[in-house]
Amino acid sequence: MKTTVAGAGLVGSLLSIYLAKRGHDVTVYERRPDMRDTSIPAGRSINLAMSDRGLRGLEGVGLADEIRKICKPMHGRIIHDVKGNTNFQQYGKDGQFINSVSRGDLNKLLMTEAEKAGVKIHFSSRLASLDLNTATTKFIDAAGNETVDKADTVFGTDGAFSAARMALMTGTDRFDYSQTYLEHGYKELTILPVNGEFAMDHNALHIWPRGGYMLIALPNLDKTFTCTLFFPFEGEDSFATYNTVAKARAFFERVFPDALALMPEFDQEWVNNPAASLCTVRCLPWKYKDKLLLLGDAAHAIVPFYGQGMNCGFEDCTVLDQLLGESDNLAQVFAEFETLRKPNANAVAELALMNFVEMRDKVADPMFILRKKIEAKFSQKHPTMWLPLYSMVTFSDIPYADALSLGQWQNNIMEKVMALPNITERWDNLEIEEYMHSLVKEFSL
Amino acid sequence: MKTTVAGAGLVGSLLSIYLAKRGHDVTVYERRPDMRDTSIPAGRSINLAMSDRGLRGLEGVGLADEIRKICKPMHGRIIHDVKGNTNFQQYGKDGQFINSVSRGDLNKLLMTEAEKAGVKIHFSSRLASLDLNTATTKFIDAAGNETVDKADTVFGTDGAFSAARMALMTGTDRFDYSQTYLEHGYKELTILPVNGEFAMDHNALHIWPRGGYMLIALPNLDKTFTCTLFFPFEGEDSFATYNTVAKARAFFERVFPDALALMPEFDQEWVNNPAASLCTVRCLPWKYKDKLLLLGDAAHAIVPFYGQGMNCGFEDCTVLDQLLGESDNLAQVFAEFETLRKPNANAVAELALMNFVEMRDKVADPMFILRKKIEAKFSQKHPTMWLPLYSMVTFSDIPYADALSLGQWQNNIMEKVMALPNITERWDNLEIEEYMHSLVKEFSL
């Protein structure tokens, strides 16, 4: 089967390996130049949080161990208050962690593995048109030369602003589509090593939650941290307000003093690094007969606050590969893929939006921290009865839609528990556990 | 001021008259050929229901009386049951009516009036690009010739699939956009005159409500009725199921026998007339600085069930003209227009979706009819206290957003009234009126 993949980003590269291993004759076209030859940025955020769904996607093509070598484990969150005091919140059980990984390094490795598997990748090739009825694509390279490629089927893995998706939007009737932006954007900043060592604890993800906005930092292999400020575009505290380095620096001195002290390149980074926008994309259908299937951000771009964008895209690859193993009827596979994945894509979009409020606000609240402690303790004693929402999303393969609804069920129970008188004193008593147990049984009916 | 208007549909034509009267040097570009020269269809539905907001928009350029001449008044709905029994439901007070008008005739008249006002219209000109920073447009005509036109500002009135809007979508960051389709489509059919006269009562809009779908008919000046079947694309009773004339005819014989008997051209119309889709478009922003403003369907396409698409677009023109009269600062005018109109566009989109359920289902329910009677009686006695939702939308200039929230408030009251014991017997009693009066006072607090 002759297969075209539009987009050699993370999902496109991994997908092409899966397809090549199934015997497809795969050609990938990528809009950007080859990031292995040039020092271009890998697009969007510098590093990512790889968790179990992502690793499972890599495992399916035997690459998980290889990728683990370029990962920095993060076992929990370290919360920084304005005075620089910190508080560690473990993500899961002992030994469970998420992984900070460079988007660029991961993508380069996947592209090289794809080529080893027989995939041809053409770079600097922009998708100019896509004929849905014949799976014929036209790409234009940097010199303006056109390549027309007729395949048996096309996979659209060309990201949130997918040109393949645009073919569905303009070429078919009744294509439901929405793109919804947050009022917040993000700007990346760097914490440099101090005396050749990580400037902060490097086994965690750092958060400076400030209610309406936040700063986060993920460790890199080179002992730097990439920090991301999630900040309103407009309003009192906003990119529009702090429109000079002096104003931005004064603001950081006031609300992120410990972080600013570790950012020697703050001034030039504030000016040079863009304030980028954050978008959720929802659409349907994701397919056209047996000719086109969208995966990853092209089908369901989400905001980054649960660290699930790439993980969800890799899980798309796992699910598709499984379906391809069960049937040769591509139209049926594409339809089943959409039926299986659309509710989960909706759910993870929702979870990601919810987690922004949790990260920038709730994690600093003592009652939230207590609640997490109670949940963790109960979960440890009754692991089959209770898996905290974060763990379902991050450390399991429970479908996102199930995780979301189980999370809402847990929320109803925890609201009752947290409303008990003197919960801050009694939380560790047996009676609380027994009460929670009774609620679980009652709500399960 | 040199002004480009993209789109010479209903809203574009009316807007260009308003702008010409304000002294703008207006050039309109229209994708389709001149419908005054050719026998092309006017696009989309054949006739429209013009109500007070539309007439007010025409009044502002002195054209309301001229247009009234080509209108067919409709004073209410005539509901047809499966046996052909009919029931008349008056729309408003005596003397209030909506107007069936031919989309094509209305559009032709407006284009001719625009030209009289000094507007230049170029036909068969497709908007190929729009430079937002310079208000420079490029149009391509049927022969492939390009026209580049630099203006001071551009108005996008090019409909639900607006190319002007696409310039905002692809050329700016953080453009919120959604297009959402109904599971229903529509197909147009014709009831011909009988013995040279209207085949049915021609002072009303006819509805054959059938729960999940419906047929409607609007009278035309030539004594025909244009019927529209709103019908699911897929499922048990659907376009997909009745995919032959024989099956469709058998279905009509079963559920719309009285209508079918008046449709001598049913067979060829069923085959030749497409099943068209129904879409709601929401987006924001509608403007770019002082260079582009979207109006009408380009900014807020809605489903047709409240008959408000054109009326809302004409009200856009009224509001914009008022703002232009108050300030020369175009960027400020565009921003104010968006602030004023966006909540109303959201509300009318919602009202239109809600009214589909009312038209296809509730109008056949005796309790719904009773409720309308009670409301009408109360409104007549206390006109300052209660204006039925339909009248607010259709016979007033109350902002749509206010109509929607007042309608919800009325709904809460009417649910209490309709829940009274023996309401079907007691509805005309003074005590009911007094109870309603007390609820109005209580809910107003």
Chai-1 contact restraints between the chains, C-beta under 6 A:
chainA,res_idxA,chainB,res_idxB,connection_type,confidence,min_distance_angstrom,max_distance_angstrom,comment,restraint_id
A,D173,B,S277,contact,1.0,0.0,6.0,A-B,restraint_1
A,R174,B,Y181,contact,1.0,0.0,6.0,A-B,restraint_2
A,R174,B,S277,contact,1.0,0.0,6.0,A-B,restraint_3
A,D176,B,T180,contact,1.0,0.0,6.0,A-B,restraint_4
A,D176,B,Y181,contact,1.0,0.0,6.0,A-B,restraint_5
A,Y177,B,Q179,contact,1.0,0.0,6.0,A-B,restraint_6
A,S178,B,S178,contact,1.0,0.0,6.0,A-B,restraint_7
A,Q179,B,Y177,contact,1.0,0.0,6.0,A-B,restraint_8
A,T180,B,D176,contact,1.0,0.0,6.0,A-B,restraint_9
A,Y181,B,R174,contact,1.0,0.0,6.0,A-B,restraint_10
A,Y181,B,D176,contact,1.0,0.0,6.0,A-B,restraint_11
A,S277,B,D173,contact,1.0,0.0,6.0,A-B,restraint_12
A,S277,B,R174,contact,1.0,0.0,6.0,A-B,restraint_13
